[in-house]
Amino acid sequence: MYDLLQILVLSYWIGKPFGTKVFSNKGGFIYLLAPTPELWALVPSHRIQILYIADISLVIMYLEIVSGCLVLESGTGSGSLTTSLARAIAPTGHVYSFDFHE
């Protein structure tokens, strides 16, 4: 994947809408995708344990987290759970997240 990124002109990505197919000078291509909690959890390498979307869905359902809720999260970590919580409580709720590390 890094070889492909090296031959793509990264400045070309700026301002392009999500879903745009970006071609390299070697004939390869990638699609520009919106950063969703699902992609955030699956793509980057993590040094910490994260919750995946199936687990997050269960947590949100059992805690009855809906639009307008206030949620206090201890341990932001990768932000995987935080971004999903923010989507679940949008547009009027708020997530307060605290982490040991800056």
MITI-183696 format. One record per residue (C-alpha): residue in one letter; chain; x, y, z. Coordinates in pm, 1 decimal, padded with zeros to 6 digits. Each point is the difference from the previous one (the first is absolute). Example, Ala and Ser with C-alpha at 12.3 -4.5 7.8 and 13.67 -1.06 7.14 Angstrom:
BEGIN
SITE   type   mol          u          v          w
SITE      a     A    01230.0   -00450.0    00780.0
SITE      s     A    00137.0    00344.0   -00066.0
// end
This chain:
BEGIN
SITE   type   mol          u          v          w
SITE      m     A    00000.0    00000.0    00000.0
SITE      y     A    00281.9    00242.3    00082.4
SITE      d     A    00151.0   -00052.8   -00347.5
SITE      l     A   -00329.0    00111.0   -00152.9
SITE      l     A   -00017.1    00305.4    00227.8
SITE      q     A    00351.1    00101.9   -00099.9
SITE      i     A   -00093.0    00017.6   -00368.4
SITE      l     A   -00324.0    00191.1    00056.2
SITE      v     A    00008.7    00377.0   -00002.9
SITE      l     A   -00135.1    00067.0    00348.6
SITE      s     A   -00072.8    00367.4   -00064.6
SITE      y     A   -00248.4   -00112.4   -00266.1
SITE      w     A   -00222.3   -00143.4    00274.7
SITE      i     A   -00064.3    00335.1    00167.0
SITE      g     A   -00346.4    00134.0   -00075.3
SITE      k     A   -00117.2   -00316.2   -00178.2
SITE      p     A   -00335.4   -00140.7    00111.1
SITE      f     A   -00014.6   -00334.2    00176.7
SITE      g     A   -00047.1   -00282.9   -00247.0
SITE      t     A    00240.5    00150.3   -00254.5
SITE      k     A    00215.8   -00257.4   -00178.8
SITE      v     A    00363.7    00118.8    00010.5
SITE      f     A    00244.4   -00147.5   -00251.8
SITE      s     A    00375.8   -00041.0    00035.7
SITE      n     A    00259.4    00045.4   -00271.6
SITE      k     A    00053.4   -00379.1    00008.5
SITE      g     A   -00358.3   -00090.4   -00093.3
SITE      g     A   -00124.9   -00075.1    00351.8
SITE      f     A   -00281.0    00181.4    00176.8
SITE      i     A   -00171.5    00047.9    00334.0
SITE      y     A   -00333.3    00147.9    00105.8
SITE      l     A   -00012.6    00291.1    00243.7
SITE      l     A   -00226.0   -00113.2    00284.5
SITE      a     A   -00164.3    00201.0    00275.6
SITE      p     A    00159.8   -00072.7    00338.2
SITE      t     A   -00272.8   -00205.7    00169.0
SITE      p     A    00032.8   -00172.1    00338.1
SITE      e     A    00008.9   -00331.7   -00186.3
SITE      l     A    00299.8    00102.7   -00211.7
SITE      w     A    00165.1    00170.2    00295.8
SITE      a     A   -00015.4   -00328.0    00193.6
SITE      l     A    00108.2   -00236.0   -00277.4
SITE      v     A    00266.5    00179.7   -00204.2
SITE      p     A    00259.3    00162.5    00228.3
SITE      s     A    00237.8   -00209.7    00204.9
SITE      h     A   -00066.8    00035.7    00370.4
SITE      r     A    00218.3   -00064.7    00300.8
SITE      i     A   -00308.2   -00025.1    00219.3
SITE      q     A   -00306.2   -00221.7    00010.5
SITE      i     A   -00296.7    00154.7   -00178.1
SITE      l     A   -00369.3   -00077.2   -00018.6
SITE      y     A   -00128.8   -00096.7   -00342.2
SITE      i     A   -00333.8    00107.3   -00143.8
SITE      a     A   -00185.2   -00319.5    00101.1
SITE      d     A    00102.7    00048.6    00364.5
SITE      i     A   -00067.2    00373.3   -00011.4
SITE      s     A   -00351.3   -00059.5   -00134.8
SITE      l     A   -00072.8   -00231.6    00291.5
SITE      v     A    00130.7    00254.0    00253.1
SITE      i     A   -00209.5    00279.4   -00150.8
SITE      m     A   -00311.4   -00218.8   -00004.6
SITE      y     A    00033.5   -00129.7    00359.0
SITE      l     A    00074.0    00346.2    00138.2
SITE      e     A   -00292.3    00143.8   -00199.9
SITE      i     A    00216.4    00278.6   -00140.6
SITE      v     A   -00210.5    00213.0   -00233.3
SITE      s     A   -00001.1    00349.1   -00147.5
SITE      g     A    00025.7    00260.6    00272.8
SITE      c     A    00180.8   -00215.4    00257.6
SITE      l     A    00299.7    00121.2    00197.0
SITE      v     A    00272.9   -00266.0    00008.7
SITE      l     A    00308.1   -00009.9    00223.9
SITE      e     A    00278.0   -00220.9   -00138.3
SITE      s     A    00309.7   -00089.2    00199.5
SITE      g     A    00298.0   -00089.5   -00218.1
SITE      t     A   -00033.3    00152.8   -00347.6
SITE      g     A    00268.6   -00226.9   -00147.3
SITE      s     A   -00022.8   -00025.9   -00378.1
SITE      g     A   -00328.9    00189.1   -00012.5
SITE      s     A   -00182.5   -00296.7   -00153.7
SITE      l     A   -00271.1   -00007.0    00266.0
SITE      t     A   -00003.9    00379.0    00034.0
SITE      t     A   -00083.4    00063.2   -00365.1
SITE      s     A   -00276.0   -00260.7    00003.2
SITE      l     A   -00145.8    00149.1    00318.0
SITE      a     A    00005.0    00345.0   -00159.5
SITE      r     A   -00194.0   -00132.6   -00299.5
SITE      a     A   -00254.1   -00171.4    00226.6
SITE      i     A   -00077.5    00311.9    00205.4
SITE      a     A    00008.6    00252.6   -00286.8
SITE      p     A   -00113.3    00268.4   -00051.6
SITE      t     A   -00088.0    00119.7    00350.4
SITE      g     A    00201.7   -00225.1    00232.8
SITE      h     A    00355.2    00035.2    00127.8
SITE      v     A    00288.3   -00242.8    00065.3
SITE      y     A    00243.8    00088.3    00277.3
SITE      s     A    00308.3   -00215.5   -00041.6
SITE      f     A    00304.2   -00006.4    00225.1
SITE      d     A    00332.2   -00174.9   -00046.4
SITE      f     A    00314.1   -00032.2    00208.8
SITE      h     A    00223.5    00094.4   -00292.3
SITE      e     A   -00007.7    00346.4   -00152.8
// end
